[in-house]
Amino acid sequence: MRITIFGTGYVGLVTGTCLAEVGNHVVCVDVDEAKIACLQRGEVPFFEPGLAALIRRNSAEGRLRFTTEAAEGVAHGRLQFIAVGTPPAEDGSADLGHVLAVAQSIAEHMADPKIVVNKSTVPVGSADRVRACISAELQRRGADIDFDVVSNPEFLKEGAAVDDFMKPDRVIVGTGRQASAELLRQLYAPFNRNHDRLIMMDVRSAELTKYAANAMLATKISFMNELANIADRVDADIERVRIGIGADPRIGYDFIYPGAGYGGSCFPKDVKALVRTAYDMDYAPQLLQAVEDVNERQQGYLYSRIQAHFAGELAGLTFALWGLAFKPNTEDMREAPSRRLIESLWAAGASVRAFDPKAAGEARRIYGERSDLVLCSKLEDALDGADALVIVTEWNVFRSPDFESMRTRLKRPVIFDGRNLYEPRPVAALGFTYYAVGRPLDSSASA
Ligand code: UDX
């Protein structure tokens, strides 16, 4: 099939590449000239495991092409995917500006029937807005061309995006038209493992399914973070509680890890947007609001523990930070808990020595060169002369450190672990003061 993808961010690039990988001919369009030039050279503008090799191979074999020319993109594919960003507007709602600009440009260049597939995360009713935008432009041009707008939300996780796309749990397609449904069924047939993964529904339900999935996962995390805060106060160990409740298959072990709060480009933005949608419909979404509030507080968890330990005297101290990205296997720092923490430490007069296997460049791009942020290229270097270590992201390389060397490099043997990577008792036995999330420092519960 001939496919066009608008937007070369995580979703667009992974979608285009994986669709080319199974034999389709894909053109990816982006307005960002530097990004397209970089992709044409076979370079990937961000880190995502496995993606670069796939892009290079499919480009070399002639199935994947990149352009800034919307006209070329529109002429190419019967299927036109919209996979551009929907950043939060001032009031928390999703900003549809980029989505509608693509719709407009598809309508301006359209010369034959198209199926427009919306992959961007958009509020319920957005497909109708895309449809109205295209209709208005076609009418203005006096062109009578058939088109459909389909909702096909994406569920990939950064860091595992290629795998998630190639082996999906499910593919959601929302359309009211049989012909569109059939074409999408054919398109996704190569990704059916063991059984048909396609779930067909109406457009609005498909749009809401994306928000519902992210909100449900965010709810699990905020629930566990709330429980961790209670565990802290009643001297219980949240890690034991996690293992205890996860054994119930109705609860399950996934997404019940307490931590420094959820971040990234999806959960914070999508929960806020869903809250906004509900208020716009005169419904007060109490649970979703609480999910967001709990996360907001949790992103301050590490800082409040640090403040309590140092009795609020942080001026002049240096903190070693392990982990800048919002989660492992990505360089993405959007809404990362590390940012809130770093900025709070700076505001209190402290400075930071940070190590992250991938995100140092991103941190430099965000914060520029400054004397109170040293970006180290080795994890040990971040420890040198620091008053404490703070772990913000659970990269594998942090899981089994050399504690002896850590103790000699740090000025004081104190660890604030926002990801519960170690067992409190053995770490305490090595002479550290070890703070984890929802775990007692040293008590009967950690015996
Ligand atoms: C998420 C969804 O998983 C994905 O399906 C959707 O398409 C986009 O949003 P992503 O943002 O890439 O993907 O990251 P994810 O792995 O889901 O983690 C999100 C955040 O939750 C991270 O900050 C992570 O640290 C946090 N998290 C996750 C927890 O704090 N505890 C958990 O148990 C799981």
Residues whose N, C-alpha, C, O or C-beta is under 5 A from the ligand:
A	BS01	UDX	E154 F155 L156 K157 E158 I221 F255 I256 Y257 G259 G261 Y262 G263 G264 S265 C266 F267 F326 K327
